[in-house]
Amino acid sequence: MRALLAVTVLLLSSAVGHAAEPPKLAVFDFEMIDTSLQGEMNGKRSDEQERLKRTGDQVRGELGESGKFQILDIAPVNAAAHQNNLQACGGCDAKLARQLGVDLYITGTVQKVSNLILNVNVYLHDAETGRLITVASADMRGNTDESWSRATHYLVKERLLAPNYGAPGAR
């Protein structure tokens, strides 16, 4: 809760025009959780792997353009990040984020139930503790470039950048 309050204060201070520097943020590449029969039978699909990369790039771009975050390059730790499942690596995600010198970091997943039913999940963490600050999730119908891009845009604009998202009493 303290971390959420700190993020809220940082966001509000930048919104009111104080000279506070926006928090440093790392956005790791998104990971696929494929529970579909198609995925079990055929393995990874190159089009989905490319969409995962573009999803991370889109989140970095849109959050950076907002001016509320200073987006740091993940290149120095990207190879190590790809060698792990950042959702279940026992804190390696926070360790990698601290190596980058960020205040906050985002990991994300796309869960594929079928080619028709997918879900994008964004997890915002405090880099010092690794503690989860907030989660944003959006369902999408259809496994296309457009559906992935729209779901990602919705998460950034309507969840991560929305005033009071994750605050007690907020919808």
Buried (B, 14 or more C-beta within 10 A) or exposed (E): EEBBEBBBEBBBBBEEEEEEEBBBBBBBBBBBBBEBEEBEEEEEBEEBEEBBEBBBBBBBBBBBEBEBBBBBEBEEBBEEBEEBEBEEBEEBBBBBBBEBEBBBBBBBBBBBBEBEBBBBBBBBBBBEEBEEBBEBBBEBEBBBEEBBBBBBBBBBEEBBBBEEBBEEEEE
